[in-house]
Amino acid sequence: MPGIESLMKLAGPVGNAVLKSAGPYILRGALIELLKSQDMTTKTITGWVREGTSLWGLLTLSQQSVCRDYVSKLGNVNWFTAEWVIESLAEDFPAVASLIINWDEASEWLNKQVDIWLSEITGKQGIDKSSP
């Protein structure tokens, strides 16, 4: 299976633009698949919040590497916020999205998870949300 770099080269300039603009949708799909593989339910998320489980830690080293590689090609990831994650969850896991919205501890946990992911995939702490 070709890596992201090979795929971007094969795609050419127009394809690269498409891959970059599709970034949020591709990462949404990856996030949903990760959560499905973990049998995500409100009970699951409740346990994760109480135990402080790291979503990044649920990824294999190979998956982490692919995420970093792909995001490095995207450039701006200011769209990767807790709100974006909740919107991403709403279709496949509406009860989980609702739980996170309505439970302060879960909201705080999700914000921390987003910060961890941003730190891991960009190498930076947090993100400057003022940049376009």
Secondary structure, DSSP 4 states (H G I P E B T S, - for coil): ---HHHHHHHHHHHHHHHHHHTHHHHHHHHHHHHHHHTT--HHHHHHHHHHT--TGGGS-HHHHHHHHHHHHHH---TT-SHHHHHHHHHHH-HHHHHHHHH-HHHHHHHHHHHHHHHHHHHSSSS--TT--
